[in-house]
Amino acid sequence: MIEEVKKKVKELLESGQIKGFLGLHQQNGHIGPHLFTDGNDLGNMVIGDLKRPGDTRYPLNKFLIHLARKYSQDTFGVLVRGCDQRGLKALYVWNQLNPDKVIAVGIACP
């Protein structure tokens, strides 16, 4: 599944559809949020599976709100699960995020 996500993100970054992709990055045995801006730097991208599927989660939507406020003219991609997708829809309704400036790349919840 992660290879499909990486492929999609690389396409979005290289085509210029998004300025960056907010996802998860594994480094030194730890997983944390990361803004990917180059399609060639996706080697350490993960979907949050450290010891078991989906065990590492971060509130990426909150990070996305901060990015969107600072860079309001840019479009960003974000890694979402089912619950995150519902959260995004609520943020659109509350005008916290512009749906035209967000591209969600979804994965199934474990």
CORGI-V766787 format. One record per backbone hydrogen bond with DSSP energy under -0.5 kcal/mol. NH is the residue of the N-H (numbers start at 1). CO is the residue of the C=O. If there is no record, write none. Layout:
NH:CO  NH:CO
This chain:
5:1  6:2  7:3  8:4  9:5  10:6  11:7  12:8  13:9  14:10  15:11  16:12  16:13  17:12  18:12  19:75  20:75  21:36  22:77  23:21  23:34  24:46  25:32  26:44  27:25  27:30  30:27  32:25  34:23  36:21  36:34  41:38  42:39  45:42  46:24  50:48  50:52  55:52  56:48  57:55  60:58  62:59  63:59  64:60  65:61  66:62  67:63  68:64  69:65  70:66  71:67  72:69  74:71  76:101  77:20  78:103  79:22  80:105  85:81  86:82  87:83  88:84  89:85  90:86  91:87  92:88  93:89  94:90  95:92  96:91  97:91  99:97  101:98  102:99  103:76  104:102  105:78  106:104  107:80
